[in-house]
Amino acid sequence: MNPEQIFMPIAAYLPFIFYFLYNTVDVFVRNPKKTEHRLVSLISLSYALTFLEEFVRALLPISYSPTLNVDWFMTVGTVLPSLLLHFILRITGTDRFWRIRLYPAVLYVPALLAPIYVIFEPTIAEAAVYRQSGPWKWPIYGTVDYAGIAVGVLVVSVYVVMLWRGRSRALSPERKAIFNLLILGASLVVVWNLAFGFVNLGDPFPPYPYIYAGVLWSAFLRRAMIRHDFMDFTNMRYEKLFNMTPDAILLVARNGRIKEANPAARRLFNQIPLSRVGLAGAAGDELVGRIDARLSLEPFETTLRNGTETIYALVNGDYVTIDEELFAYLIMRDITKEKADAERYRYQAEHDSLTGLPNRPALERRLAAMLASAREENRRFAVVYLKLSGLSKAYARGGLAAGDRLRVRAAGIVEEALAAGDFAGQFGSEDFCVLLWQKEEHDARELLESIGRRLARLQPDGGTEEGRGTLGLACGIAIYPSHGQDAEALLSLAIGRAGL
């Protein structure tokens, strides 16, 4: 073996082997968790193995060429198109429509040819003919070889079409630029294969010159992944904020599938598996439908479910596009405590702190609402005013606690006497007002007689006993619309009829 047969293969193959290995490592370490990065790394590694096979074949005697070509070169050649197809399906987002079993394994069915090559290697190798041309061992091309090159050109052309369609669906200029880069690289590969795949150049060129298209393709792939990483950097900048914010954040697909949930969201929904139940299991179908219809996600209140627990939440969000797929970015703030506090404050503002009955402002609002309904439906109702007597003496004799107990029990007697649709309110410290829906004066009098009998047996300690009790009762009745058309007239008449 002369120096030319050693140094020419070194110059023709080794620099590119190192280049492919560099691309393999560089792309992989950028983001080893992403499928696209792993695929591009494997593609570059496959090209490195192809060039390594040619380097080894160039250094060995020509008798080894058929075996190396079948067991090594052709095996790598069957896997490489599958890797490229898998990558293009991922980068274009087409893989989302491949809802079939065994995906992506089905893409690698051509790799099953590799063991067939090994099994029938003697037969295939025997048909291969090589000739020595300077330092190179050139194959004698036959119909099968040209057919293989033609199929390779056709496959790469299909890749160009797929990339073009992916570009047409791209929404951002940055993503369109990535597709432009890949389309240019794939198109150059087609041109290179057409120019050098069907021509046996001979010495001084190395055999299979079309494999150098892999250098172009690998360079364009690496450049595209660098741009892809730059786009992802926008999301990565907010990763810490996403994980640190105390509000729950969900990234939700249009069908309700939850793509991402920050730690706060996992704590909020700690009783359900978010990835399995999706947004429908956490917030109901209504919110999923709202997202699917792309309705506004401006702040709104809703109820969430965490197993058996109901959570009140303030939801705000917007729509974002990730890898050409639309997602809703939902920020959920748990307002269950604030809701309970607000309800408690509202209750305290509208009810007497001792008896728990609605206070005078709440009573007046209820009376106004009842008047509006009565006018609209042509209904009648009674306004009954009740004034307790003897309560001041109970406070004086038994003290504050005893007087409070008596007052609470009296309020309970009034409230317990009401039917559905009726309303009792605290009008003053010793006064009550009762609204009786669709009741006449005789109905009101029957109610007052029942209340009076129970109050008459009420003792200072809040208990009941036959005989004379502590409290007395004065009352007055006004009927709408017979005795008045507005709240003031009805209340005034009822108070007046109580003898006050």
PyMOL commands that set and color helices and strands:
alter all, ss='L'
color gray80, all
select helices_A, chain A and resi 3-30+35-59+62-92+94-97+105-119+121-127+143-169+173-196+209-236+239-244+263-268+274-283+285-292+336-350+360-377+391-416+441-456+487-497
alter helices_A, ss='H'
color red, helices_A
select strands_A, chain A and resi 130-133+136-139+248-253+258-261+300-306+309-322+325-334+381-389+423-426+431-437+472-480
alter strands_A, ss='S'
color yellow, strands_A
deselect
rebuild
show_as cartoon
